[in-house]
Amino acid sequence: MTVAPVTPPSTPPPSPAVKHIAGIVQTMRTSDADGEVDQRPLELRLIRRLFGFTKPYAVKRNWLFFFVILRAIQIPATAGVLAALISGPIAHQDQHGIMIGLVVYIALAMFTNITFHFRQRLALEMGEAVVHDLRNAIFEHLQRMPMSFFHRTRLGRILSRVTSDADAVRSGVQDVLFVSIVQCGQMIGAAGLMIWYDWRLFLAMMMMVPILWHVNRYFRAKLSDANRRVQESFSRVTATLAESVNGIRVTQGFVRQDINGGLFRDLMRDHARYNMGVSQVSAVFLPLLEFNSQLFIAVLLVLGGYRAFGGDIPPSTLLSFYLLSNYFFNPIPTLGNLYNQALTSMAGAERVFHLLDSKPEWSDAPDARDVPSIDGRVEFKEVTFGYDPAKPVLHGITFVAAPGQSIALVGHTGSGKSSVINLVAKFYLPTSGELLIDGREIRTITSSSLRRQMGIVLQTNFLFRGSVFDNIRVGRPTATDAEIIEAARGLDCLDLLEALPNGLATVVGEKGSGISLGQRQIICFTRAMLSDPRIIILDEATSSIDAMTELRLQHALAKLLLGRTSFVVAHRLSTIRNADQVLVLDHGRIIERGRHIELLPQGGVYAQLYRQFVRAGSD
């Protein structure tokens, strides 16, 4: 009888969802570097730069160093007094000497604790001060970065620089250096006393030093790489968390909760694995350091005991030597832990300074000047532009917007409409060609002075957390409540804002939550009205407003645009038909231009867009 071989059950292939999640995680790992250099732990350049942030607090820093050095002296001095008490009065049974030594020891111990209080307090204050200034520097640097930086940098990475990386730097400032000085001072003091007691026995003990040096050298590289991986994985976790929160509507709308949950669990599993890697290396490294001190004690007992039996040294000296050896070797595991913290701090400092050193792709030219007032003439001369210079999205754009004219930008998605207004607002600079404002090349005008004279209303405008008054006041921070109310009345929408639960004092939630899309747009229109700009940009600004509200705004918009140069990106007929120029874009080129009534009879692209979108939008 033939028995068929038993086939072991095969592992089922991973489901498409699991493959999808694994693919996303792998993509995040491979793209995680973002051009950052590998960290080099304990680099003097980083340490010097990091402690440059302590200069504004030089007095506090100097007092801190004073207490650190004082404590580094006090600890071995305390051990020395204790050793002298053992080898002297106690060994000779001198009761009077014992009492004096005890008083001296207690007084020194109390003084040491007072010193420790001020050292600890000043170190914590110094760490907080440095991190406070470092975070401010990161924030100010981010405010100066151009739009391209935020388009290519994940939010989670930016957040991790301000949070986890800055906290890692805090540890390096307030703990690593100062505690290391104290521990090293303790070792040096104990070593000096041991040499004074018996230098030959101390030199014999120093045979352990090469072992300790090689252990440190071997594990340093392993811990450096492990800590870098932990920081990178944590950046992926924070980036995914921020993305999931921001995209929660899409997540729930497409029932993607399980996929997002699986992705986050995989990233957390990665992060836990890297943390375990650090723990595993540390779990070998620190016991080896501890074993080195235990080995020292064993050698001390063998050599010292032999010499004590031979009468070369008294047993009290051997006992004092043993006591001092604890003060010498106890700091070694502490220094091992501090070394781990130092690696993490260096990794955090490397990432923070990499961000601070990242230069914007462009900035205002050194000879750029403020323009206190502009007329609003905008001229494009053979402008070519690409977010990636190798892939232009605009090709040879040429047109003139005279002061007070309204320019409508029309075209299919991706035709280049938003790119044109991004250039007008100087969010980007042309790759080639010239963009002139009142006859001045835009590069010669400071961005701040230009944008102060612009009003921008986008399709999805951002509202800050605060009241409606606060959000409208963004257009002119010095405006009074009465001026804000007047601006809203001028747009004929004051009643819509007063209908909010607390009127214009209503608190807006994060990203404008708690109010409708139409109300958000009205707030942004009022903001633009309040700023009294010379150039206005409307990018699908009425797309979130219902037809009835839009009809109410038409007269107000006409008043807002009157005498001001405006650029309007819209599909609705009501926002295009009165434009002085209609520019039809296709694949980054102007293919038609003219007024609405001129382009419509031509039966070209504009007429087709009108039939497809404009008329449908106005029905």
Backbone torsions as a table, in degrees:
resi	resn	phi	psi	omega
1	MET	NA	126.2	-178.4
2	THR	-95.1	127.3	179.7
3	VAL	-100.5	126.5	-180.0
4	ALA	-68.8	137.6	179.1
5	PRO	-62.9	143.1	179.7
6	VAL	-82.6	123.1	179.9
7	THR	-91.5	121.6	-179.9
8	PRO	-62.7	145.8	179.9
9	PRO	-61.7	133.5	-179.2
10	SER	-85.7	150.0	177.2
11	THR	-70.7	127.1	-178.7
12	PRO	-63.4	143.6	179.1
13	PRO	-64.3	150.0	179.9
14	PRO	-63.5	145.1	-179.9
15	SER	-69.3	161.5	177.1
16	PRO	-57.2	-35.7	-180.0
17	ALA	-65.2	-41.4	179.0
18	VAL	-65.0	-41.7	176.7
19	LYS	-61.3	-40.7	-179.5
20	HIS	-61.9	-45.5	180.0
21	ILE	-64.2	-44.5	-179.8
22	ALA	-61.6	-37.7	178.8
23	GLY	-64.8	-40.6	179.2
24	ILE	-64.6	-45.9	-179.4
25	VAL	-60.8	-42.9	179.9
26	GLN	-64.4	-39.4	177.1
27	THR	-62.0	-41.9	179.7
28	MET	-65.4	-36.8	179.2
29	ARG	-66.3	-45.9	-174.8
30	THR	-71.9	-26.5	-179.5
31	SER	-99.5	13.5	-171.1
32	ASP	-76.6	-22.5	-172.6
33	ALA	-65.3	-40.5	-179.8
34	ASP	53.5	34.1	176.4
35	GLY	79.2	6.2	-178.6
36	GLU	-77.3	146.0	177.8
37	VAL	-82.3	155.9	176.1
38	ASP	-66.8	145.9	-178.3
39	GLN	-75.2	141.5	173.5
40	ARG	-114.6	106.8	-172.9
41	PRO	-64.8	148.9	176.3
42	LEU	53.0	42.5	177.5
43	GLU	-81.8	127.7	-175.9
44	LEU	-60.0	-35.1	179.8
45	ARG	-60.7	-43.8	179.8
46	LEU	-67.5	-41.7	-178.7
47	ILE	-63.4	-44.0	-179.8
48	ARG	-63.3	-42.0	-179.1
49	ARG	-69.1	-37.9	-179.4
50	LEU	-64.0	-44.5	-178.5
51	PHE	-77.8	-6.3	169.5
52	GLY	-64.1	-23.5	177.9
53	PHE	-73.8	-8.6	177.6
54	THR	-88.7	-5.4	-176.8
55	LYS	-58.8	-41.9	178.5
56	PRO	-63.0	-14.8	-178.1
57	TYR	-117.5	41.4	-173.0
58	ALA	-60.1	-41.0	-178.4
59	VAL	-62.9	-48.5	178.7
60	LYS	-63.6	-40.4	179.0
61	ARG	-62.7	-42.0	-178.6
62	ASN	-67.8	-39.6	175.2
63	TRP	-63.9	-37.4	178.4
64	LEU	-62.7	-45.1	178.0
65	PHE	-62.4	-36.6	178.2
66	PHE	-60.3	-49.0	-178.6
67	PHE	-69.1	-32.1	177.5
68	VAL	-64.5	-48.2	-179.3
69	ILE	-66.0	-39.6	177.9
70	LEU	-60.9	-43.3	179.4
71	ARG	-68.6	-35.4	177.7
72	ALA	-63.5	-27.2	176.6
73	ILE	-83.7	-38.6	-174.1
74	GLN	-64.6	-41.0	-175.1
75	ILE	-62.5	-51.9	176.5
76	PRO	-66.3	-28.5	176.8
77	ALA	-64.5	-40.4	176.6
78	THR	-61.5	-42.3	177.4
79	ALA	-64.4	-38.1	179.4
80	GLY	-64.8	-42.1	177.8
81	VAL	-62.6	-41.4	179.9
82	LEU	-65.6	-42.2	178.7
83	ALA	-65.2	-41.1	178.6
84	ALA	-64.9	-36.4	178.6
85	LEU	-64.6	-37.5	-179.3
86	ILE	-72.0	-48.8	-175.0
87	SER	-77.7	-15.8	-178.5
88	GLY	-103.7	-96.6	-174.2
89	PRO	-57.4	-41.6	-178.8
90	ILE	-67.1	-44.2	-179.9
91	ALA	-63.6	-32.7	-178.2
92	HIS	-99.5	6.3	177.8
93	GLN	55.4	44.2	179.1
94	ASP	-94.7	98.9	-175.1
95	GLN	-64.3	-41.2	179.6
96	HIS	-63.1	-41.5	178.7
97	GLY	-66.7	-35.0	178.5
98	ILE	-63.7	-42.8	-179.8
99	MET	-63.9	-44.4	179.4
100	ILE	-63.0	-45.4	179.9
101	GLY	-62.3	-36.8	179.9
102	LEU	-67.0	-42.1	178.1
103	VAL	-62.7	-44.7	178.9
104	VAL	-61.2	-42.2	-178.7
105	TYR	-64.7	-44.8	-179.1
106	ILE	-64.6	-43.7	179.6
107	ALA	-61.6	-41.8	179.3
108	LEU	-67.2	-37.8	179.1
109	ALA	-64.7	-40.9	178.9
110	MET	-65.9	-42.9	178.5
111	PHE	-62.9	-36.6	178.6
112	THR	-64.5	-40.1	179.4
113	ASN	-68.3	-37.1	175.7
114	ILE	-63.0	-43.3	177.1
115	THR	-61.2	-41.2	-179.8
116	PHE	-62.5	-37.5	178.4
117	HIS	-58.3	-50.3	-177.2
118	PHE	-71.3	-34.6	177.5
119	ARG	-64.2	-43.9	-179.4
120	GLN	-66.2	-45.4	-177.4
121	ARG	-63.9	-47.6	-179.2
122	LEU	-66.1	-35.1	179.2
123	ALA	-65.6	-43.4	178.9
124	LEU	-65.0	-41.4	178.5
125	GLU	-65.1	-39.2	178.6
126	MET	-65.6	-42.2	178.5
127	GLY	-61.6	-42.7	179.4
128	GLU	-66.5	-39.7	-179.7
129	ALA	-64.0	-42.9	-179.1
130	VAL	-66.2	-44.7	-179.7
131	VAL	-66.2	-36.6	176.6
132	HIS	-58.2	-49.4	-179.2
133	ASP	-69.3	-35.7	-179.5
134	LEU	-65.6	-43.3	179.1
135	ARG	-66.3	-38.6	175.7
136	ASN	-62.5	-39.9	179.2
137	ALA	-64.5	-40.0	178.2
138	ILE	-63.0	-46.2	-177.7
139	PHE	-63.1	-45.8	-180.0
140	GLU	-63.3	-36.6	178.3
141	HIS	-65.7	-41.5	179.6
142	LEU	-63.1	-35.4	-179.6
143	GLN	-65.8	-23.8	-178.9
144	ARG	-91.4	-9.0	-177.5
145	MET	-76.0	144.1	179.9
146	PRO	-74.7	170.9	-177.8
147	MET	-58.8	-33.0	-177.3
148	SER	-60.2	-33.7	179.5
149	PHE	-62.2	-45.0	-177.1
150	PHE	-74.6	-21.3	176.5
151	HIS	-73.4	-30.5	-176.1
152	ARG	-103.9	-7.8	-177.4
153	THR	-109.1	127.7	-179.3
154	ARG	-71.2	143.7	-178.2
155	LEU	-59.4	-39.8	-178.7
156	GLY	-60.1	-35.4	178.4
157	ARG	-66.3	-41.7	179.5
158	ILE	-64.4	-43.9	-179.3
159	LEU	-63.4	-39.5	-178.3
160	SER	-67.6	-28.4	177.0
161	ARG	-65.8	-37.7	-176.3
162	VAL	-82.4	-25.0	-174.7
163	THR	-103.0	-84.4	-171.9
164	SER	-65.3	-41.3	-179.2
165	ASP	-67.7	-40.9	177.7
166	ALA	-65.0	-37.5	177.2
167	ASP	-66.7	-34.9	175.7
168	ALA	-64.1	-38.9	176.8
169	VAL	-64.4	-40.1	178.3
170	ARG	-54.7	-44.8	-179.9
171	SER	-60.2	-40.9	179.8
172	GLY	-65.6	-36.7	-177.0
173	VAL	-74.8	-47.5	-170.3
174	GLN	-90.6	-15.9	-175.9
175	ASP	-118.1	-58.0	-165.5
176	VAL	-57.2	-57.1	-173.4
177	LEU	-65.7	-51.3	-172.0
178	PHE	-70.1	-41.9	177.6
179	VAL	-66.8	-36.3	178.4
180	SER	-63.8	-39.0	178.0
181	ILE	-62.4	-43.6	179.2
182	VAL	-62.8	-46.3	-178.0
183	GLN	-65.9	-41.5	178.2
184	CYS	-66.3	-39.4	176.5
185	GLY	-62.0	-39.0	177.4
186	GLN	-62.1	-42.9	179.9
187	MET	-65.6	-43.4	-178.2
188	ILE	-65.5	-43.3	178.7
189	GLY	-62.8	-44.5	178.6
190	ALA	-63.2	-39.2	178.8
191	ALA	-63.7	-41.2	178.7
192	GLY	-61.6	-41.6	179.2
193	LEU	-68.0	-38.9	178.6
194	MET	-65.4	-38.2	176.5
195	ILE	-63.3	-38.1	-179.9
196	TRP	-67.2	-36.9	178.8
197	TYR	-71.7	-48.4	-178.9
198	ASP	-163.0	97.5	-174.1
199	TRP	-69.5	-30.1	-179.5
200	ARG	-69.4	-40.0	177.1
201	LEU	-66.2	-36.5	178.6
202	PHE	-66.1	-42.1	179.5
203	LEU	-63.5	-35.1	177.4
204	ALA	-64.6	-37.1	179.1
205	MET	-68.8	-28.1	-177.0
206	MET	-70.7	-2.5	174.3
207	MET	-65.6	-15.3	178.2
208	MET	-77.2	-18.9	-173.9
209	VAL	-60.4	-46.4	178.3
210	PRO	-58.4	-36.4	178.5
211	ILE	-62.7	-45.9	-179.9
212	LEU	-62.0	-40.6	-178.6
213	TRP	-63.5	-44.0	179.8
214	HIS	-67.8	-37.0	177.2
215	VAL	-61.4	-46.1	178.9
216	ASN	-62.1	-42.9	-177.7
217	ARG	-64.6	-39.1	-177.4
218	TYR	-69.0	-44.8	-174.5
219	PHE	-81.4	-15.5	-178.9
220	ARG	-61.6	-46.7	-179.3
221	ALA	-65.0	-40.5	-179.6
222	LYS	-63.5	-44.4	-179.6
223	LEU	-68.7	-34.8	178.6
224	SER	-61.2	-48.4	-179.4
225	ASP	-66.5	-40.3	-178.7
226	ALA	-65.2	-42.2	179.4
227	ASN	-67.7	-35.2	177.5
228	ARG	-63.8	-41.1	179.1
229	ARG	-65.4	-36.1	177.7
230	VAL	-63.0	-45.6	-179.3
231	GLN	-63.3	-42.4	-179.5
232	GLU	-65.3	-41.9	-179.3
233	SER	-66.8	-35.2	178.2
234	PHE	-67.1	-34.1	175.7
235	SER	-62.7	-39.9	178.0
236	ARG	-65.2	-38.3	179.0
237	VAL	-63.6	-49.0	-178.7
238	THR	-65.8	-36.9	178.6
239	ALA	-63.3	-43.2	179.9
240	THR	-67.3	-39.1	178.5
241	LEU	-62.7	-46.9	179.6
242	ALA	-62.4	-41.5	-179.4
243	GLU	-65.2	-40.0	-178.7
244	SER	-67.1	-39.9	179.1
245	VAL	-67.2	-44.7	-179.0
246	ASN	-65.4	-33.3	-176.6
247	GLY	-104.3	28.1	-175.1
248	ILE	-62.7	-31.9	179.9
249	ARG	-66.3	-42.8	177.8
250	VAL	-66.6	-40.9	-179.6
251	THR	-57.7	-50.1	-178.3
252	GLN	-73.4	-33.6	-180.0
253	GLY	-64.9	-33.8	179.7
254	PHE	-103.9	15.3	178.1
255	VAL	48.8	54.6	-176.7
256	ARG	-104.8	14.2	-175.5
257	GLN	-59.8	-42.8	-177.3
258	ASP	-66.3	-40.6	179.8
259	ILE	-66.1	-45.4	178.9
260	ASN	-63.4	-39.7	177.2
261	GLY	-63.0	-42.1	178.0
262	GLY	-64.7	-40.4	177.7
263	LEU	-61.4	-46.0	-179.4
264	PHE	-65.2	-39.6	178.3
265	ARG	-63.1	-40.0	178.0
266	ASP	-64.0	-41.5	179.1
267	LEU	-66.9	-39.2	176.8
268	MET	-67.0	-34.3	176.8
269	ARG	-65.1	-40.8	175.0
270	ASP	-59.8	-47.8	-177.8
271	HIS	-62.3	-42.6	178.4
272	ALA	-63.4	-38.7	180.0
273	ARG	-64.3	-41.1	178.6
274	TYR	-68.7	-37.2	176.1
275	ASN	-64.8	-38.8	176.6
276	MET	-64.3	-34.0	176.7
277	GLY	-61.8	-43.4	176.3
278	VAL	-62.8	-43.0	-179.1
279	SER	-63.5	-39.9	-179.5
280	GLN	-65.7	-41.6	178.0
281	VAL	-66.5	-43.4	179.3
282	SER	-64.7	-35.1	-179.3
283	ALA	-66.1	-21.4	174.1
284	VAL	-90.9	-40.6	-174.4
285	PHE	-65.3	-51.7	-175.3
286	LEU	-66.3	-42.5	175.1
287	PRO	-61.4	-33.3	176.6
288	LEU	-64.0	-38.7	176.1
289	LEU	-64.4	-42.6	178.6
290	GLU	-64.1	-40.1	179.8
291	PHE	-62.9	-33.2	179.1
292	ASN	-61.9	-41.8	179.3
293	SER	-69.2	-37.8	177.8
294	GLN	-66.0	-37.1	177.7
295	LEU	-64.2	-36.7	177.1
296	PHE	-60.6	-44.1	-179.5
297	ILE	-61.8	-40.9	179.5
298	ALA	-62.1	-44.9	178.5
299	VAL	-63.9	-39.3	178.9
300	LEU	-60.6	-43.9	-179.2
301	LEU	-64.9	-38.3	-178.9
302	VAL	-69.8	-55.7	-175.9
303	LEU	-70.2	-45.9	-179.2
304	GLY	-66.2	-40.4	178.5
305	GLY	-63.8	-38.5	178.7
306	TYR	-63.1	-43.7	-179.1
307	ARG	-70.8	-33.4	177.9
308	ALA	-66.8	-39.7	176.5
309	PHE	-65.1	-32.0	179.8
310	GLY	-81.8	-4.9	178.7
311	GLY	83.6	8.0	-180.0
312	ASP	-70.4	-35.4	179.3
313	ILE	-134.9	147.0	177.4
314	PRO	-74.5	153.8	178.9
315	PRO	-59.5	-30.6	179.7
316	SER	-65.0	-36.0	177.4
317	THR	-66.6	-40.2	177.7
318	LEU	-63.3	-39.0	178.1
319	LEU	-65.0	-42.7	176.9
320	SER	-63.3	-40.8	178.8
321	PHE	-61.7	-41.3	178.5
322	TYR	-63.5	-42.2	179.0
323	LEU	-62.2	-45.2	-179.7
324	LEU	-67.4	-31.0	179.6
325	SER	-63.7	-32.9	175.9
326	ASN	-64.1	-41.5	177.5
327	TYR	-66.6	-25.2	-179.7
328	PHE	-80.6	-41.5	-172.9
329	PHE	-96.8	-20.8	178.0
330	ASN	-59.5	-35.8	178.2
331	PRO	-66.6	-17.2	-173.9
332	ILE	-63.4	-48.6	175.3
333	PRO	-61.7	-36.7	177.4
334	THR	-61.9	-43.4	177.7
335	LEU	-65.0	-31.9	175.2
336	GLY	-63.4	-44.1	176.2
337	ASN	-63.1	-42.2	178.7
338	LEU	-63.1	-33.4	178.1
339	TYR	-65.1	-40.6	175.7
340	ASN	-60.4	-44.6	177.9
341	GLN	-63.0	-36.7	179.4
342	ALA	-63.3	-40.1	178.6
343	LEU	-63.0	-43.2	178.1
344	THR	-64.2	-41.1	179.1
345	SER	-64.4	-40.9	178.8
346	MET	-65.8	-37.6	177.0
347	ALA	-63.4	-44.1	178.3
348	GLY	-64.7	-43.0	179.3
349	ALA	-63.6	-39.9	179.3
350	GLU	-59.8	-43.4	-178.4
351	ARG	-70.6	-41.9	-180.0
352	VAL	-63.2	-47.0	-178.1
353	PHE	-71.4	-27.6	174.2
354	HIS	-63.2	-39.6	176.7
355	LEU	-68.1	-45.8	-178.9
356	LEU	-64.5	-28.5	-179.1
357	ASP	-87.4	-10.2	-179.7
358	SER	-67.2	118.1	-177.5
359	LYS	-86.7	140.0	177.1
360	PRO	-63.1	149.1	179.7
361	GLU	-60.6	-27.2	173.2
362	TRP	-155.4	158.7	174.8
363	SER	-149.4	170.9	179.1
364	ASP	-57.1	136.2	179.4
365	ALA	-62.8	150.9	179.5
366	PRO	-57.1	-29.9	-179.2
367	ASP	-94.4	9.1	178.3
368	ALA	-66.2	141.4	-176.1
369	ARG	-124.3	151.7	174.6
370	ASP	-70.2	145.1	173.5
371	VAL	-116.3	107.6	-175.8
372	PRO	-64.6	-27.2	-178.8
373	SER	-154.1	137.2	177.5
374	ILE	-123.4	155.2	176.3
375	ASP	-85.4	-29.4	177.8
376	GLY	105.7	17.8	176.0
377	ARG	-80.3	126.0	-179.1
378	VAL	-123.6	127.7	-177.3
379	GLU	-132.7	125.5	172.8
380	PHE	-99.6	129.6	177.7
381	LYS	-123.6	101.7	177.6
382	GLU	48.7	49.0	-176.5
383	VAL	-81.8	127.4	172.4
384	THR	-119.5	139.2	-176.2
385	PHE	-150.7	144.7	173.3
386	GLY	-148.2	138.3	175.6
387	TYR	-62.7	-34.7	165.1
388	ASP	-107.6	115.0	-174.9
389	PRO	-53.1	-25.8	-179.9
390	ALA	-78.5	-11.4	-178.1
391	LYS	-129.6	80.4	-178.0
392	PRO	-61.9	143.5	174.5
393	VAL	-110.7	-14.5	172.9
394	LEU	-123.9	138.7	-175.7
395	HIS	-130.1	110.4	172.6
396	GLY	55.6	45.5	-179.4
397	ILE	-73.9	126.5	179.0
398	THR	-136.9	123.9	172.9
399	PHE	-168.3	165.7	178.6
400	VAL	-128.2	130.6	172.4
401	ALA	-109.6	108.6	180.0
402	ALA	-71.7	156.6	178.5
403	PRO	-54.2	129.8	178.6
404	GLY	87.6	-7.4	-179.6
405	GLN	-78.8	153.5	175.6
406	SER	-109.2	124.4	-178.9
407	ILE	-111.6	119.9	176.5
408	ALA	-98.4	129.7	178.8
409	LEU	-106.0	121.4	-173.7
410	VAL	-127.8	144.8	176.2
411	GLY	162.3	166.7	178.0
412	HIS	-66.1	164.9	175.4
413	THR	-57.7	131.0	-179.7
414	GLY	87.5	7.9	-177.9
415	SER	-79.7	-16.8	177.7
416	GLY	116.3	8.2	-177.2
417	LYS	-62.2	-50.1	-178.5
418	SER	-65.8	-31.2	178.6
419	SER	-64.3	-37.9	179.0
420	VAL	-62.5	-47.6	-177.8
421	ILE	-71.6	-28.4	174.3
422	ASN	-63.3	-35.7	177.3
423	LEU	-72.0	-41.1	179.4
424	VAL	-60.9	-40.2	179.6
425	ALA	-79.0	-1.4	-179.0
426	LYS	59.2	34.8	169.3
427	PHE	-75.0	-26.1	175.8
428	TYR	-136.9	166.0	175.8
429	LEU	-113.9	147.8	178.3
430	PRO	-59.6	145.5	174.0
431	THR	-71.4	-38.4	175.3
432	SER	-152.0	166.7	-176.8
433	GLY	88.2	-173.9	-177.4
434	GLU	-127.8	142.7	172.7
435	LEU	-123.8	115.9	-173.3
436	LEU	-110.2	137.2	172.6
437	ILE	-116.5	114.1	-175.4
438	ASP	53.5	37.6	177.5
439	GLY	82.8	-3.2	178.9
440	ARG	-103.3	133.7	178.0
441	GLU	-60.1	136.4	-172.6
442	ILE	-62.3	-24.7	178.2
443	ARG	-67.8	-22.1	-178.7
444	THR	-89.7	2.3	-179.7
445	ILE	-112.7	132.4	178.4
446	THR	-66.5	142.2	-177.3
447	SER	-60.8	-42.1	-175.9
448	SER	-64.5	-43.8	-178.2
449	SER	-68.3	-30.7	177.9
450	LEU	-72.0	-46.2	-175.4
451	ARG	-72.4	-23.1	175.4
452	ARG	-64.7	-20.1	-179.2
453	GLN	-106.6	21.1	177.8
454	MET	-121.7	148.2	170.1
455	GLY	-121.2	129.0	-174.9
456	ILE	-124.3	125.2	174.9
457	VAL	-125.4	116.4	-176.0
458	LEU	-104.0	174.1	-179.8
459	GLN	-66.8	-43.0	178.9
460	THR	-120.8	80.3	-178.8
461	ASN	-73.6	147.5	-178.9
462	PHE	-91.5	131.3	173.7
463	LEU	-111.7	136.9	179.2
464	PHE	-83.8	159.0	175.8
465	ARG	-70.1	125.9	-176.3
466	GLY	153.2	-171.9	-178.8
467	SER	-79.7	167.8	175.0
468	VAL	-61.5	-39.9	175.7
469	PHE	-54.7	-47.6	-177.5
470	ASP	-62.1	-40.3	-177.9
471	ASN	-70.8	-35.8	177.0
472	ILE	-72.0	-35.3	-178.5
473	ARG	-66.5	-11.3	174.3
474	VAL	-57.0	-33.7	179.4
475	GLY	-65.7	-31.0	177.0
476	ARG	-154.6	97.3	-172.6
477	PRO	-58.4	-23.8	-177.8
478	THR	-88.1	1.2	-175.7
479	ALA	-69.0	144.8	176.4
480	THR	-87.1	167.1	177.7
481	ASP	-61.0	-38.0	-179.8
482	ALA	-63.7	-39.4	178.7
483	GLU	-67.3	-35.5	177.7
484	ILE	-66.9	-43.9	178.7
485	ILE	-62.3	-39.7	179.4
486	GLU	-65.4	-38.8	177.6
487	ALA	-63.8	-42.1	177.9
488	ALA	-66.1	-37.4	177.6
489	ARG	-66.0	-36.8	178.8
490	GLY	-63.9	-26.6	177.1
491	LEU	-89.7	0.1	179.6
492	ASP	60.6	38.1	180.0
493	CYS	-134.2	14.8	-178.3
494	LEU	-61.1	-39.0	-178.3
495	ASP	-64.6	-32.0	178.8
496	LEU	-68.0	-35.1	178.5
497	LEU	-78.8	-34.5	177.9
498	GLU	-70.6	-17.8	178.4
499	ALA	-75.3	-10.7	176.6
500	LEU	-63.8	158.9	-173.7
501	PRO	-49.1	-43.8	179.2
502	ASN	-119.2	28.3	-179.3
503	GLY	62.5	-142.4	-179.6
504	LEU	-74.1	-7.4	175.0
505	ALA	-88.9	0.9	179.0
506	THR	-60.4	133.0	179.8
507	VAL	-82.7	127.1	179.5
508	VAL	-89.3	133.3	177.7
509	GLY	-75.4	-178.0	-179.5
510	GLU	-59.0	130.4	-178.7
511	LYS	60.4	23.9	176.9
512	GLY	85.3	14.7	-179.8
513	SER	-64.4	146.3	179.5
514	GLY	102.5	-12.6	176.9
515	ILE	-131.3	158.9	-174.4
516	SER	-74.9	164.2	177.6
517	LEU	-60.4	-41.5	179.5
518	GLY	-62.4	-41.3	178.6
519	GLN	-66.2	-34.6	176.4
520	ARG	-62.9	-43.0	179.8
521	GLN	-65.3	-37.9	178.1
522	ILE	-63.3	-40.9	176.7
523	ILE	-59.6	-40.7	-178.9
524	CYS	-71.1	-35.9	174.3
525	PHE	-62.2	-43.8	179.9
526	THR	-64.9	-37.4	176.3
527	ARG	-59.1	-44.6	178.9
528	ALA	-66.5	-40.2	178.8
529	MET	-61.7	-40.8	-177.3
530	LEU	-65.8	-33.5	-176.4
531	SER	-74.6	-13.1	179.0
532	ASP	49.6	61.0	-173.3
533	PRO	-80.7	163.9	173.1
534	ARG	-93.3	-27.1	177.7
535	ILE	-125.8	131.4	-179.9
536	ILE	-119.9	135.5	176.9
537	ILE	-118.4	121.8	177.5
538	LEU	-118.5	108.0	-177.8
539	ASP	-107.7	97.7	-176.4
540	GLU	51.9	39.6	-169.4
541	ALA	-68.6	-22.2	-177.9
542	THR	-105.9	10.5	-175.3
543	SER	-68.3	-25.7	-178.2
544	SER	-95.5	4.9	-177.3
545	ILE	-105.6	135.5	-180.0
546	ASP	-68.9	162.6	-174.2
547	ALA	-59.5	-38.8	-179.1
548	MET	-65.2	-44.8	178.4
549	THR	-65.5	-36.3	179.6
550	GLU	-64.4	-37.8	177.8
551	LEU	-61.8	-38.5	177.9
552	ARG	-65.9	-31.4	-176.4
553	LEU	-83.4	-16.0	-174.3
554	GLN	-59.8	-45.9	179.1
555	HIS	-64.4	-42.0	179.5
556	ALA	-64.9	-39.9	178.7
557	LEU	-64.8	-39.7	177.2
558	ALA	-60.3	-39.4	177.1
559	LYS	-68.0	-40.4	-179.8
560	LEU	-64.8	-40.6	-176.3
561	LEU	-83.2	-14.1	-175.8
562	LEU	-61.7	123.4	177.6
563	GLY	77.6	5.0	-179.5
564	ARG	-120.0	143.1	174.6
565	THR	-73.4	130.8	-176.6
566	SER	-133.6	146.2	174.8
567	PHE	-121.4	119.8	-172.9
568	VAL	-119.4	120.7	172.3
569	VAL	-107.3	114.3	-176.4
570	ALA	-161.4	160.7	174.5
571	HIS	-104.1	-24.0	-173.8
572	ARG	-73.6	140.8	-178.1
573	LEU	-60.4	-37.4	-174.4
574	SER	-63.0	-26.8	-178.5
575	THR	-98.3	2.2	-177.8
576	ILE	-118.0	-36.6	-168.2
577	ARG	-64.8	-24.0	180.0
578	ASN	-96.6	6.9	-178.5
579	ALA	-68.6	145.3	177.3
580	ASP	-72.2	-30.9	175.8
581	GLN	-139.4	138.8	171.3
582	VAL	-114.1	120.5	177.6
583	LEU	-106.1	119.2	179.2
584	VAL	-98.1	119.3	-178.0
585	LEU	-107.5	146.3	176.0
586	ASP	-148.8	118.5	-178.5
587	HIS	51.7	42.1	173.9
588	GLY	81.1	12.1	179.5
589	ARG	-127.9	146.7	174.4
590	ILE	-82.8	114.9	-177.3
591	ILE	-104.2	-18.6	176.1
592	GLU	-147.6	148.4	175.3
593	ARG	-151.2	151.0	-178.8
594	GLY	148.4	-173.9	177.0
595	ARG	-85.2	163.0	-179.1
596	HIS	-55.7	-46.5	-176.9
597	ILE	-70.6	-18.4	177.8
598	GLU	-85.6	-37.8	-174.7
599	LEU	-80.2	-32.8	-174.1
600	LEU	-61.3	-44.0	-178.8
601	PRO	-70.4	-14.4	-176.0
602	GLN	-73.2	-19.0	177.7
603	GLY	68.9	22.9	-179.4
604	GLY	-88.9	-151.5	-178.1
605	VAL	-62.6	-40.9	-179.2
606	TYR	-62.0	-42.5	179.6
607	ALA	-62.6	-36.9	178.0
608	GLN	-67.1	-44.7	178.0
609	LEU	-61.8	-38.3	179.2
610	TYR	-60.9	-46.4	-179.0
611	ARG	-66.3	-35.8	-174.5
612	GLN	-80.6	-41.1	-170.2
613	PHE	-116.8	-49.1	-170.8
614	VAL	-64.8	-50.1	-178.8
615	ARG	-65.7	-38.5	178.4
616	ALA	-63.8	-37.7	180.0
617	GLY	-71.3	-24.5	-177.6
618	SER	-92.6	-9.7	-179.7
619	ASP	-72.5	NA	NA
